[in-house]
Amino acid sequence: MALNPKGPTNLLGYLPVSGMFAGFDLSQQRTFTVGSSSVQIDIRTVEEAEAVGLSFAQKTNSEIAIGIRSDQLLSYTLNAAQLHSLGADAKAVSLLKLAVDLKPLPSSQMEQIPLERMRVVQTISALSRDSSFRRTVLSSYNNTCAVTAAQLQLVDAAHILPVGAKGSSDRIENGVCLAPTYHRAYDLGIIYIDDRYVVRANETKLDRLRALNVNGGEAKFMASLGRLSLPKLQSDWPSIDMIRQANAFRGIGL
């Protein structure tokens, strides 16, 4: 088997009927036993990944096989070597399963694994939460920008109160579906949402851009602003409290 001389080489299986992938530890598959030239994974592991993004199964030879949903393929590829290195560590694999199920990672259990493995678990936890947030928000908004009504698979799941801000969460009420340019404008405070769900221009920020003569296209960009197109379920609507916290965080006074 030829290896990529300029980067990692991954060994993948693909299930066309569901578009799911399976990842295997290449170091465990350089030779095959007599009469067997295949690499296998329990189909239940692949089915589990369809729900949670990534799933993990320890095999008898201390290898870990991984089920992969397509939206998590890049995350798997970037972390494959570290993930497969955990195959013989039952405690680390148990924590990985908690991470993809979006469950808390008990500090008492995290402290029982080496620091490098702890970092892998934390990375997968963050990626899983981000993937779950994105899928939930996009589904709730029917993959449609709440400002422009554009779809075209050009929409983001934006956090209302930014990640890292005190009180931020990955819950649906802290999310809104936005086209990328409006997502960036929102994150930069060029536009904001008021507590009536109306998207408005932040004149203070715009005045600074005008003074720098970098406000080209302003009128056309702002023409789409108005009341958010909200999800059908009112329980999925952005939290007014999150909106107010986000405006305070960005220094926008209402």
DRENPA-3360 file (N, C-alpha, C; in nm, 2 decimals, always signed):
BEGIN
1 = MALNPKGP = +0.08/-0.12/+0.00/+0.00/+0.00/+0.00/+0.09/+0.12/+0.00 ~ +0.07/+0.21/-0.10/+0.15/+0.33/-0.11/+0.10/+0.44/-0.01 ~ +0.20/+0.50/+0.06/+0.17/+0.61/+0.15/+0.19/+0.74/+0.09 ~ +0.11/+0.84/+0.14/+0.13/+0.98/+0.09/+0.26/+1.04/+0.15 ~ +0.36/+1.07/+0.07/+0.48/+1.12/+0.13/+0.47/+1.27/+0.18 ~ +0.36/+1.34/+0.15/+0.35/+1.48/+0.19/+0.25/+1.50/+0.30 ~ +0.20/+1.39/+0.36/+0.09/+1.41/+0.46/+0.04/+1.27/+0.51 ~ -0.06/+1.27/+0.59/-0.11/+1.15/+0.64/-0.18/+1.06/+0.54;
9 = TNLLGYLP = -0.19/+0.94/+0.55/-0.26/+0.84/+0.47/-0.37/+0.78/+0.56 ~ -0.49/+0.79/+0.51/-0.60/+0.73/+0.59/-0.66/+0.61/+0.51 ~ -0.71/+0.51/+0.58/-0.78/+0.40/+0.52/-0.92/+0.41/+0.56 ~ -1.01/+0.42/+0.45/-1.15/+0.45/+0.47/-1.23/+0.34/+0.39 ~ -1.35/+0.31/+0.45/-1.45/+0.24/+0.38/-1.57/+0.33/+0.36 ~ -1.65/+0.29/+0.26/-1.76/+0.38/+0.23/-1.89/+0.29/+0.21 ~ -2.00/+0.34/+0.26/-2.13/+0.27/+0.25/-2.22/+0.36/+0.16 ~ -2.23/+0.33/+0.03/-2.30/+0.42/-0.06/-2.45/+0.44/-0.03;
17 = VSGMFAGF = -2.51/+0.34/+0.03/-2.66/+0.35/+0.05/-2.69/+0.46/+0.15 ~ -2.60/+0.49/+0.24/-2.62/+0.59/+0.34/-2.52/+0.71/+0.34 ~ -2.42/+0.69/+0.25/-2.32/+0.80/+0.24/-2.23/+0.80/+0.37 ~ -2.22/+0.70/+0.44/-2.14/+0.69/+0.56/-2.00/+0.63/+0.53 ~ -1.90/+0.67/+0.62/-1.77/+0.63/+0.61/-1.73/+0.54/+0.73 ~ -1.62/+0.47/+0.71/-1.56/+0.40/+0.82/-1.41/+0.42/+0.81 ~ -1.35/+0.45/+0.93/-1.20/+0.48/+0.93/-1.13/+0.37/+1.01 ~ -1.02/+0.33/+0.96/-0.94/+0.22/+1.02/-0.80/+0.26/+1.05;
25 = DLSQQRTF = -0.73/+0.20/+1.14/-0.60/+0.23/+1.18/-0.50/+0.16/+1.08 ~ -0.44/+0.25/+1.00/-0.36/+0.20/+0.89/-0.24/+0.11/+0.94 ~ -0.19/+0.15/+1.06/-0.08/+0.07/+1.11/-0.11/-0.07/+1.15 ~ -0.24/-0.09/+1.17/-0.29/-0.23/+1.20/-0.33/-0.31/+1.08 ~ -0.32/-0.25/+0.96/-0.37/-0.31/+0.84/-0.26/-0.33/+0.73 ~ -0.14/-0.32/+0.77/-0.03/-0.34/+0.67/-0.02/-0.48/+0.62 ~ -0.06/-0.57/+0.70/-0.06/-0.72/+0.66/-0.19/-0.78/+0.69 ~ -0.23/-0.88/+0.62/-0.36/-0.95/+0.65/-0.33/-1.09/+0.68;
33 = TVGSSSVQ = -0.43/-1.15/+0.76/-0.42/-1.29/+0.80/-0.45/-1.37/+0.68 ~ -0.41/-1.50/+0.68/-0.43/-1.59/+0.57/-0.58/-1.61/+0.55 ~ -0.62/-1.59/+0.42/-0.76/-1.62/+0.39/-0.85/-1.50/+0.41 ~ -0.80/-1.38/+0.46/-0.88/-1.26/+0.48/-0.80/-1.14/+0.43 ~ -0.86/-1.08/+0.33/-0.80/-0.96/+0.27/-0.89/-0.84/+0.29 ~ -0.98/-0.84/+0.39/-1.08/-0.73/+0.41/-1.06/-0.67/+0.55 ~ -1.10/-0.55/+0.56/-1.10/-0.47/+0.69/-1.25/-0.45/+0.72 ~ -1.29/-0.48/+0.85/-1.43/-0.48/+0.88/-1.46/-0.39/+1.00;
41 = IDIRTVEE = -1.58/-0.35/+1.00/-1.64/-0.27/+1.11/-1.78/-0.32/+1.13 ~ -1.83/-0.32/+1.26/-1.96/-0.36/+1.29/-2.06/-0.25/+1.23 ~ -2.16/-0.30/+1.15/-2.25/-0.20/+1.09/-2.32/-0.12/+1.19 ~ -2.33/-0.17/+1.32/-2.40/-0.09/+1.42/-2.32/+0.03/+1.46 ~ -2.19/+0.02/+1.44/-2.10/+0.14/+1.47/-2.13/+0.25/+1.37 ~ -2.14/+0.20/+1.24/-2.16/+0.30/+1.13/-2.30/+0.36/+1.15 ~ -2.40/+0.28/+1.19/-2.54/+0.34/+1.21/-2.54/+0.44/+1.33 ~ -2.46/+0.41/+1.43/-2.46/+0.50/+1.54/-2.40/+0.63/+1.50;
49 = AEAVGLSF = -2.30/+0.63/+1.41/-2.23/+0.75/+1.36/-2.33/+0.84/+1.29 ~ -2.43/+0.78/+1.22/-2.53/+0.86/+1.15/-2.60/+0.95/+1.24 ~ -2.62/+0.91/+1.36/-2.69/+0.99/+1.46/-2.60/+1.09/+1.53 ~ -2.48/+1.05/+1.56/-2.39/+1.14/+1.65/-2.27/+1.20/+1.58 ~ -2.24/+1.16/+1.46/-2.13/+1.21/+1.38/-2.01/+1.12/+1.37 ~ -1.96/+1.08/+1.49/-1.85/+0.99/+1.50/-1.89/+0.88/+1.60 ~ -1.85/+0.75/+1.57/-1.87/+0.65/+1.67/-1.75/+0.56/+1.67 ~ -1.73/+0.49/+1.79/-1.60/+0.42/+1.81/-1.63/+0.28/+1.86;
57 = AQKTNSEI = -1.55/+0.19/+1.80/-1.56/+0.04/+1.83/-1.42/-0.01/+1.85 ~ -1.39/-0.07/+1.97/-1.26/-0.13/+1.99/-1.27/-0.27/+1.94 ~ -1.17/-0.31/+1.87/-1.16/-0.44/+1.81/-1.06/-0.53/+1.90 ~ -1.06/-0.66/+1.87/-0.99/-0.75/+1.96/-0.84/-0.73/+1.96 ~ -0.79/-0.67/+1.85/-0.64/-0.65/+1.84/-0.60/-0.51/+1.89 ~ -0.68/-0.45/+1.97/-0.66/-0.32/+2.03/-0.67/-0.21/+1.93 ~ -0.72/-0.24/+1.81/-0.75/-0.14/+1.71/-0.88/-0.07/+1.74 ~ -0.90/+0.05/+1.71/-1.02/+0.12/+1.72/-1.07/+0.15/+1.58;
65 = AIGIRSDQ = -1.19/+0.11/+1.54/-1.26/+0.14/+1.41/-1.36/+0.25/+1.44 ~ -1.37/+0.34/+1.34/-1.45/+0.46/+1.36/-1.55/+0.48/+1.25 ~ -1.68/+0.49/+1.29/-1.78/+0.53/+1.20/-1.79/+0.68/+1.18 ~ -1.81/+0.73/+1.06/-1.79/+0.87/+1.03/-1.91/+0.92/+0.94 ~ -1.98/+1.02/+0.99/-2.08/+1.08/+0.91/-2.01/+1.18/+0.82 ~ -2.07/+1.21/+0.70/-1.99/+1.28/+0.60/-1.95/+1.42/+0.65 ~ -2.04/+1.49/+0.73/-2.00/+1.62/+0.77/-1.89/+1.62/+0.87 ~ -1.85/+1.50/+0.92/-1.74/+1.49/+1.02/-1.61/+1.43/+0.95;
73 = LLSYTLNA = -1.62/+1.41/+0.82/-1.51/+1.35/+0.76/-1.38/+1.43/+0.77 ~ -1.39/+1.56/+0.75/-1.27/+1.65/+0.77/-1.22/+1.64/+0.91 ~ -1.31/+1.65/+1.01/-1.26/+1.64/+1.15/-1.19/+1.51/+1.17 ~ -1.24/+1.40/+1.12/-1.18/+1.27/+1.13/-1.04/+1.27/+1.07 ~ -1.03/+1.32/+0.94/-0.91/+1.32/+0.87/-0.80/+1.40/+0.94 ~ -0.83/+1.51/+1.00/-0.74/+1.59/+1.07/-0.69/+1.53/+1.20 ~ -0.77/+1.44/+1.26/-0.74/+1.39/+1.39/-0.72/+1.23/+1.39 ~ -0.72/+1.17/+1.27/-0.72/+1.03/+1.26/-0.61/+0.96/+1.33;
81 = AQLHSLGA = -0.49/+1.01/+1.32/-0.37/+0.94/+1.38/-0.39/+0.94/+1.53 ~ -0.43/+1.05/+1.59/-0.45/+1.06/+1.73/-0.56/+0.97/+1.78 ~ -0.67/+0.97/+1.70/-0.79/+0.89/+1.74/-0.76/+0.74/+1.74 ~ -0.69/+0.70/+1.64/-0.66/+0.56/+1.63/-0.55/+0.52/+1.74 ~ -0.47/+0.61/+1.78/-0.37/+0.58/+1.89/-0.44/+0.55/+2.02 ~ -0.57/+0.58/+2.03/-0.64/+0.55/+2.16/-0.70/+0.41/+2.17 ~ -0.68/+0.33/+2.06/-0.75/+0.20/+2.05/-0.73/+0.11/+2.18 ~ -0.61/+0.11/+2.24/-0.59/+0.03/+2.35/-0.63/+0.09/+2.49;
89 = DAKAVSLL = -0.67/+0.21/+2.48/-0.70/+0.28/+2.61/-0.86/+0.29/+2.63 ~ -0.91/+0.19/+2.70/-1.05/+0.18/+2.72/-1.11/+0.31/+2.79 ~ -1.04/+0.37/+2.88/-1.08/+0.49/+2.95/-1.10/+0.61/+2.85 ~ -1.00/+0.62/+2.76/-1.01/+0.73/+2.66/-1.12/+0.71/+2.56 ~ -1.14/+0.58/+2.52/-1.25/+0.55/+2.43/-1.39/+0.58/+2.49 ~ -1.40/+0.54/+2.62/-1.52/+0.57/+2.69/-1.55/+0.72/+2.70 ~ -1.45/+0.80/+2.71/-1.46/+0.95/+2.72/-1.50/+1.00/+2.58 ~ -1.44/+0.94/+2.47/-1.48/+0.98/+2.34/-1.63/+0.96/+2.31;
97 = KLAVDLKP = -1.68/+0.85/+2.36/-1.82/+0.82/+2.34/-1.91/+0.92/+2.42 ~ -1.86/+0.97/+2.53/-1.94/+1.07/+2.60/-1.93/+1.20/+2.52 ~ -1.81/+1.23/+2.46/-1.79/+1.35/+2.39/-1.89/+1.36/+2.27 ~ -1.90/+1.25/+2.19/-1.98/+1.26/+2.07/-2.13/+1.25/+2.11 ~ -2.16/+1.21/+2.23/-2.30/+1.21/+2.28/-2.34/+1.34/+2.34 ~ -2.24/+1.44/+2.34/-2.26/+1.57/+2.39/-2.28/+1.57/+2.54 ~ -2.22/+1.48/+2.61/-2.24/+1.47/+2.75/-2.11/+1.53/+2.82 ~ -2.13/+1.57/+2.95/-2.02/+1.63/+3.02/-1.90/+1.53/+3.03;
105 = LPSSQMEQ = -1.78/+1.58/+3.03/-1.66/+1.50/+3.05/-1.62/+1.51/+3.20 ~ -1.64/+1.41/+3.28/-1.61/+1.42/+3.42/-1.46/+1.44/+3.44 ~ -1.43/+1.54/+3.52/-1.29/+1.57/+3.54/-1.21/+1.46/+3.61 ~ -1.28/+1.38/+3.69/-1.22/+1.27/+3.76/-1.17/+1.16/+3.66 ~ -1.25/+1.15/+3.55/-1.21/+1.05/+3.45/-1.11/+1.11/+3.35 ~ -1.12/+1.24/+3.32/-1.02/+1.30/+3.23/-0.88/+1.30/+3.29 ~ -0.88/+1.31/+3.42/-0.74/+1.31/+3.49/-0.68/+1.18/+3.49 ~ -0.75/+1.07/+3.45/-0.69/+0.94/+3.45/-0.63/+0.90/+3.32;
113 = IPLERMRV = -0.63/+0.99/+3.22/-0.57/+0.96/+3.09/-0.46/+1.07/+3.07 ~ -0.36/+1.03/+2.99/-0.25/+1.12/+2.96/-0.29/+1.25/+2.90 ~ -0.21/+1.35/+2.91/-0.25/+1.49/+2.87/-0.28/+1.49/+2.72 ~ -0.20/+1.42/+2.63/-0.22/+1.42/+2.49/-0.35/+1.36/+2.45 ~ -0.39/+1.25/+2.52/-0.52/+1.19/+2.50/-0.63/+1.28/+2.55 ~ -0.61/+1.35/+2.65/-0.71/+1.44/+2.71/-0.74/+1.55/+2.60 ~ -0.64/+1.60/+2.53/-0.65/+1.70/+2.43/-0.73/+1.65/+2.31 ~ -0.71/+1.52/+2.28/-0.79/+1.46/+2.17/-0.93/+1.45/+2.20;
121 = VQTISALS = -0.96/+1.41/+2.32/-1.10/+1.40/+2.37/-1.17/+1.54/+2.37 ~ -1.10/+1.64/+2.42/-1.15/+1.77/+2.42/-1.17/+1.83/+2.28 ~ -1.08/+1.80/+2.19/-1.10/+1.84/+2.05/-1.23/+1.78/+1.99 ~ -1.25/+1.65/+2.01/-1.36/+1.58/+1.95/-1.49/+1.63/+2.02 ~ -1.48/+1.66/+2.15/-1.60/+1.72/+2.22/-1.64/+1.85/+2.15 ~ -1.54/+1.94/+2.13/-1.57/+2.07/+2.07/-1.63/+2.05/+1.93 ~ -1.56/+1.96/+1.85/-1.61/+1.94/+1.71/-1.75/+1.88/+1.70 ~ -1.78/+1.79/+1.80/-1.91/+1.73/+1.80/-2.02/+1.83/+1.84;
129 = RDSSFRRT = -1.99/+1.92/+1.93/-2.09/+2.02/+1.97/-2.11/+2.12/+1.86 ~ -2.00/+2.15/+1.79/-2.01/+2.25/+1.68/-2.10/+2.18/+1.56 ~ -2.07/+2.06/+1.53/-2.15/+1.99/+1.43/-2.29/+1.98/+1.47 ~ -2.32/+1.94/+1.59/-2.46/+1.93/+1.64/-2.53/+2.06/+1.63 ~ -2.47/+2.17/+1.67/-2.52/+2.30/+1.67/-2.56/+2.34/+1.53 ~ -2.46/+2.32/+1.44/-2.49/+2.35/+1.30/-2.60/+2.28/+1.24 ~ -2.61/+2.15/+1.26/-2.72/+2.07/+1.20/-2.85/+2.11/+1.26 ~ -2.86/+2.14/+1.38/-2.98/+2.17/+1.45/-3.03/+2.31/+1.40;
137 = VLSSYNNT = -2.94/+2.41/+1.39/-2.98/+2.54/+1.35/-3.02/+2.54/+1.20 ~ -2.94/+2.48/+1.12/-2.98/+2.48/+0.97/-3.11/+2.41/+0.95 ~ -3.13/+2.30/+1.02/-3.25/+2.22/+1.00/-3.37/+2.31/+1.04 ~ -3.36/+2.37/+1.16/-3.47/+2.45/+1.21/-3.51/+2.57/+1.12 ~ -3.41/+2.63/+1.05/-3.43/+2.74/+0.96/-3.45/+2.69/+0.81 ~ -3.46/+2.56/+0.80/-3.48/+2.50/+0.66/-3.36/+2.54/+0.57 ~ -3.24/+2.55/+0.62/-3.12/+2.58/+0.55/-3.14/+2.72/+0.47 ~ -3.20/+2.81/+0.53/-3.23/+2.94/+0.47/-3.19/+3.05/+0.56;
145 = CAVTAAQL = -3.12/+3.15/+0.50/-3.07/+3.27/+0.57/-3.19/+3.34/+0.62 ~ -3.19/+3.37/+0.75/-3.30/+3.44/+0.82/-3.31/+3.59/+0.78 ~ -3.21/+3.64/+0.71/-3.21/+3.78/+0.66/-3.24/+3.79/+0.51 ~ -3.18/+3.71/+0.43/-3.19/+3.73/+0.28/-3.28/+3.62/+0.22 ~ -3.32/+3.52/+0.29/-3.40/+3.40/+0.24/-3.32/+3.32/+0.14 ~ -3.19/+3.34/+0.13/-3.10/+3.26/+0.04/-3.08/+3.12/+0.10 ~ -3.07/+3.03/+0.01/-3.03/+2.89/+0.04/-2.90/+2.86/-0.03 ~ -2.91/+2.78/-0.14/-2.79/+2.75/-0.22/-2.68/+2.68/-0.15;
153 = QLVDAAHI = -2.71/+2.63/-0.03/-2.61/+2.56/+0.05/-2.50/+2.67/+0.09 ~ -2.54/+2.79/+0.10/-2.45/+2.90/+0.14/-2.49/+2.97/+0.27 ~ -2.52/+2.89/+0.37/-2.56/+2.94/+0.50/-2.48/+2.89/+0.61 ~ -2.47/+2.96/+0.72/-2.40/+2.93/+0.84/-2.49/+2.92/+0.96 ~ -2.45/+2.84/+1.06/-2.52/+2.85/+1.18/-2.44/+2.95/+1.27 ~ -2.50/+3.06/+1.30/-2.43/+3.17/+1.37/-2.47/+3.16/+1.52 ~ -2.37/+3.18/+1.61/-2.40/+3.20/+1.75/-2.45/+3.34/+1.77 ~ -2.56/+3.36/+1.84/-2.60/+3.49/+1.88/-2.51/+3.56/+1.98;
161 = LPVGAKGS = -2.49/+3.49/+2.09/-2.39/+3.53/+2.19/-2.27/+3.45/+2.16 ~ -2.16/+3.51/+2.12/-2.04/+3.44/+2.06/-1.99/+3.33/+2.15 ~ -1.93/+3.23/+2.09/-1.86/+3.12/+2.16/-1.75/+3.19/+2.24 ~ -1.73/+3.16/+2.37/-1.63/+3.22/+2.45/-1.68/+3.33/+2.54 ~ -1.80/+3.39/+2.50/-1.86/+3.49/+2.59/-1.93/+3.42/+2.70 ~ -1.93/+3.48/+2.82/-1.99/+3.42/+2.94/-2.14/+3.41/+2.91 ~ -2.19/+3.28/+2.93/-2.33/+3.26/+2.91/-2.36/+3.20/+2.77 ~ -2.26/+3.20/+2.68/-2.29/+3.14/+2.55/-2.31/+2.99/+2.56;
169 = SDRIENGV = -2.39/+2.94/+2.46/-2.42/+2.80/+2.46/-2.44/+2.75/+2.32 ~ -2.45/+2.62/+2.30/-2.47/+2.56/+2.17/-2.62/+2.52/+2.16 ~ -2.71/+2.58/+2.24/-2.85/+2.55/+2.23/-2.91/+2.63/+2.11 ~ -3.02/+2.57/+2.06/-3.09/+2.63/+1.94/-3.13/+2.78/+1.96 ~ -3.16/+2.81/+2.09/-3.21/+2.95/+2.11/-3.09/+3.05/+2.11 ~ -2.97/+3.00/+2.10/-2.85/+3.09/+2.08/-2.80/+3.08/+1.94 ~ -2.89/+3.04/+1.84/-2.84/+3.03/+1.71/-2.94/+3.10/+1.61 ~ -2.88/+3.13/+1.49/-2.96/+3.19/+1.38/-2.89/+3.15/+1.26;
177 = CLAPTYHR = -2.96/+3.13/+1.15/-2.91/+3.09/+1.02/-2.88/+3.21/+0.94 ~ -2.76/+3.23/+0.90/-2.72/+3.35/+0.82/-2.63/+3.31/+0.70 ~ -2.65/+3.39/+0.59/-2.55/+3.38/+0.48/-2.42/+3.42/+0.53 ~ -2.31/+3.37/+0.48/-2.17/+3.40/+0.54/-2.14/+3.55/+0.55 ~ -2.17/+3.63/+0.45/-2.14/+3.77/+0.47/-2.21/+3.84/+0.58 ~ -2.34/+3.80/+0.59/-2.42/+3.86/+0.70/-2.38/+3.80/+0.84 ~ -2.33/+3.68/+0.84/-2.28/+3.62/+0.96/-2.16/+3.70/+1.00 ~ -2.07/+3.73/+0.91/-1.95/+3.80/+0.95/-1.99/+3.94/+0.99;
185 = AYDLGIIY = -2.08/+4.01/+0.92/-2.12/+4.14/+0.96/-2.18/+4.14/+1.10 ~ -2.26/+4.03/+1.13/-2.32/+4.02/+1.27/-2.21/+4.01/+1.37 ~ -2.11/+3.92/+1.35/-2.00/+3.89/+1.44/-1.92/+4.02/+1.46 ~ -1.91/+4.10/+1.36/-1.83/+4.22/+1.37/-1.90/+4.34/+1.43 ~ -2.03/+4.32/+1.45/-2.12/+4.43/+1.51/-2.16/+4.53/+1.41 ~ -2.15/+4.50/+1.28/-2.19/+4.60/+1.17/-2.34/+4.60/+1.17 ~ -2.40/+4.48/+1.19/-2.55/+4.47/+1.21/-2.58/+4.40/+1.34 ~ -2.70/+4.42/+1.39/-2.74/+4.35/+1.51/-2.89/+4.32/+1.51;
193 = IDDRYVVR = -2.93/+4.24/+1.60/-3.07/+4.20/+1.61/-3.13/+4.27/+1.74 ~ -3.24/+4.33/+1.72/-3.31/+4.39/+1.84/-3.40/+4.30/+1.90 ~ -3.47/+4.34/+2.01/-3.55/+4.24/+2.09/-3.69/+4.23/+2.03 ~ -3.71/+4.28/+1.90/-3.83/+4.25/+1.83/-3.80/+4.17/+1.71 ~ -3.68/+4.11/+1.71/-3.63/+4.03/+1.60/-3.61/+4.10/+1.47 ~ -3.58/+4.23/+1.48/-3.55/+4.31/+1.36/-3.40/+4.32/+1.35 ~ -3.34/+4.30/+1.23/-3.20/+4.32/+1.20/-3.18/+4.46/+1.16 ~ -3.09/+4.53/+1.23/-3.06/+4.67/+1.21/-2.91/+4.70/+1.18;
201 = ANETKLDR = -2.89/+4.81/+1.12/-2.75/+4.85/+1.10/-2.70/+4.92/+1.22 ~ -2.58/+4.90/+1.26/-2.52/+4.96/+1.37/-2.45/+5.09/+1.32 ~ -2.52/+5.20/+1.34/-2.47/+5.33/+1.29/-2.34/+5.37/+1.34 ~ -2.31/+5.33/+1.47/-2.18/+5.37/+1.53/-2.07/+5.30/+1.46 ~ -2.08/+5.17/+1.43/-1.98/+5.10/+1.35/-1.97/+5.15/+1.21 ~ -2.09/+5.18/+1.15/-2.09/+5.23/+1.01/-2.02/+5.36/+1.00 ~ -2.04/+5.45/+1.10/-1.98/+5.58/+1.09/-1.82/+5.57/+1.09 ~ -1.77/+5.47/+1.16/-1.63/+5.44/+1.16/-1.58/+5.40/+1.02;
209 = LRALNVNG = -1.66/+5.31/+0.96/-1.62/+5.26/+0.83/-1.63/+5.37/+0.73 ~ -1.73/+5.46/+0.74/-1.75/+5.57/+0.65/-1.63/+5.66/+0.66 ~ -1.58/+5.69/+0.78/-1.47/+5.78/+0.81/-1.34/+5.72/+0.74 ~ -1.33/+5.59/+0.73/-1.22/+5.52/+0.67/-1.24/+5.50/+0.52 ~ -1.36/+5.55/+0.47/-1.39/+5.53/+0.33/-1.39/+5.38/+0.29 ~ -1.44/+5.30/+0.37/-1.44/+5.15/+0.34/-1.59/+5.10/+0.35 ~ -1.68/+5.18/+0.32/-1.82/+5.15/+0.33/-1.89/+5.12/+0.19 ~ -1.81/+5.09/+0.09/-1.86/+5.06/-0.04/-1.96/+4.95/-0.04;
217 = GEAKFMAS = -2.07/+4.97/-0.11/-2.18/+4.86/-0.11/-2.27/+4.87/+0.00 ~ -2.26/+4.97/+0.09/-2.34/+4.97/+0.21/-2.49/+4.97/+0.18 ~ -2.53/+5.05/+0.10/-2.68/+5.06/+0.07/-2.73/+4.93/+0.02 ~ -2.66/+4.87/-0.07/-2.71/+4.74/-0.13/-2.71/+4.63/-0.02 ~ -2.61/+4.63/+0.06/-2.60/+4.53/+0.17/-2.71/+4.55/+0.27 ~ -2.74/+4.67/+0.31/-2.83/+4.70/+0.41/-2.98/+4.69/+0.36 ~ -3.00/+4.68/+0.23/-3.13/+4.68/+0.18/-3.21/+4.55/+0.22 ~ -3.14/+4.44/+0.25/-3.20/+4.32/+0.29/-3.24/+4.31/+0.44;
225 = LGRLSLPK = -3.20/+4.41/+0.51/-3.23/+4.41/+0.66/-3.38/+4.43/+0.68 ~ -3.42/+4.36/+0.79/-3.56/+4.37/+0.83/-3.59/+4.27/+0.94 ~ -3.71/+4.23/+0.95/-3.74/+4.13/+1.06/-3.69/+3.99/+1.02 ~ -3.63/+3.92/+1.11/-3.58/+3.79/+1.09/-3.69/+3.69/+1.04 ~ -3.66/+3.61/+0.95/-3.75/+3.50/+0.91/-3.72/+3.39/+1.01 ~ -3.82/+3.36/+1.10/-3.79/+3.27/+1.22/-3.84/+3.13/+1.19 ~ -3.79/+3.03/+1.26/-3.84/+2.90/+1.25/-3.99/+2.88/+1.28 ~ -4.05/+2.77/+1.23/-4.19/+2.75/+1.25/-4.21/+2.72/+1.40;
233 = LQSDWPSI = -4.12/+2.65/+1.47/-4.14/+2.63/+1.61/-4.09/+2.75/+1.69 ~ -4.18/+2.80/+1.77/-4.14/+2.92/+1.85/-4.04/+2.89/+1.95 ~ -4.03/+2.76/+1.99/-3.93/+2.72/+2.09/-3.79/+2.72/+2.03 ~ -3.78/+2.73/+1.89/-3.65/+2.74/+1.83/-3.61/+2.89/+1.80 ~ -3.70/+2.98/+1.83/-3.66/+3.12/+1.81/-3.55/+3.17/+1.89 ~ -3.47/+3.26/+1.85/-3.36/+3.31/+1.93/-3.41/+3.37/+2.06 ~ -3.34/+3.34/+2.17/-3.37/+3.39/+2.30/-3.35/+3.54/+2.31 ~ -3.45/+3.62/+2.35/-3.44/+3.76/+2.37/-3.33/+3.79/+2.47;
241 = DMIRQANA = -3.31/+3.71/+2.57/-3.21/+3.74/+2.67/-3.07/+3.72/+2.60 ~ -3.06/+3.62/+2.51/-2.93/+3.60/+2.44/-2.90/+3.72/+2.35 ~ -3.01/+3.77/+2.28/-2.99/+3.88/+2.19/-2.94/+4.00/+2.27 ~ -3.00/+4.03/+2.39/-2.96/+4.14/+2.47/-2.82/+4.13/+2.52 ~ -2.79/+4.01/+2.56/-2.65/+3.98/+2.61/-2.55/+4.00/+2.50 ~ -2.59/+3.96/+2.38/-2.50/+3.97/+2.26/-2.48/+4.12/+2.23 ~ -2.58/+4.20/+2.23/-2.57/+4.34/+2.20/-2.48/+4.41/+2.31 ~ -2.50/+4.37/+2.43/-2.42/+4.43/+2.54/-2.27/+4.39/+2.52;
249 = FRGIGL = -2.25/+4.26/+2.48/-2.11/+4.21/+2.46/-2.04/+4.29/+2.35 ~ -2.12/+4.33/+2.25/-2.06/+4.40/+2.13/-2.07/+4.55/+2.15 ~ -2.12/+4.59/+2.27/-2.12/+4.74/+2.29/-2.23/+4.81/+2.22 ~ -2.33/+4.74/+2.18/-2.44/+4.80/+2.11/-2.55/+4.84/+2.20 ~ -2.58/+4.97/+2.22/-2.69/+5.01/+2.31/-2.82/+5.03/+2.24 ~ -2.93/+4.97/+2.30/-3.06/+4.98/+2.24/-3.14/+5.09/+2.30;
% end
